[in-house]
Amino acid sequence: MRVLGVDPGLTRCGVGVVEGVAGRPLTMVGVGVVRTPVDAELGHRLVAVEQGIEQWLDEHRPEYVAVERVFSQHNVRTVMGTAQASAVAMLCAARRGIPVALHTPSEVKAAVTGSGRADKAQVGAMVTRLLRLSAPPKPADAADALALAICHIWRAPAQNRLQQAVALHAANATKGRTA
């Protein structure tokens, strides 16, 4: 399974590609940051994020895209930019028919470190260890993107089984009502 993790942001949008399956060693395929100028017009910044994500999708051909679910922050302006960058990443994936999964920050931290309250340094250290890297990816947005991809690889099999069970239950319930 190849997953593009996206840590959305307007100034720095972290991107990282991880390949592997749950229970086996994972491999980092690529990591980086899509940057936009703070003083640029919003529309131009969103286009730059789109172009950066499209380039990563072209180059790495992921099977899934995992995006950090936007959560409430004290700074409304920051959360708006994060939500807009998140929407761009989801749009790019959907346009290509690539499934998108949203993971909360605490879900990602718990999956990678064992604690949903881990700090950025702990996440970076565990990403470094799990992917057998020589140093933590910089900036933290890049490490967070890799953590998102790792989280998705580890959680996708269980989520898929749950979705299949729910779909089967709904199909059986529908058959029972129509018969």
Secondary structure, DSSP 8 states (H G I E B T S, - for coil): -EEEEEE--SSEEEEEEEE--TTS--EEEEEEEEE--TTS-HHHHHHHHHHHHHHHHHHH--SEEEEE-----S-HHHHHHHHHHHHHHHHHHHHTT--EEEE-HHHHHHHHHS-TT--HHHHHHHHHHHTT-SS--SSHHHHHHHHHHHHHHHHHHHHHHHHHHHHHHHHHHHHHHH-
